[in-house]
Amino acid sequence: MVEDKDKSPDQADELRKLLDEVQQSANDEKESEQIKEETEPTYSREIDILNLPPRREVHGNNNSKARMTFNRPLFRLIIVLLLVIGFTAGLFYFYGDEILNILNQMN
């Protein structure tokens, strides 16, 4: 009365196969990295930790901000008008013939 478990596929078999493939690829990557390390010299810059400049000197000179603020109403109006003119020019460029035909039919 012993059931044959070998005939029915085990759910974990696929996971075991995937895990083996992942481990094999990881081993292959480690071997390729070791070969690269042996053939290519690595260049690293040595930093003297005790001889670094103060943080204020390194980060204090970054005063440039990439912000656009529109404080003046006239300037804002000009920007909006330029955008509207650009939008209508684009529409006229793509749909100019159709717009002119519609306007001519209205007359």
Helices and strands as residue ranges (DSSP letters): H 11-39, G 49-51, H 55-59, H 73-106
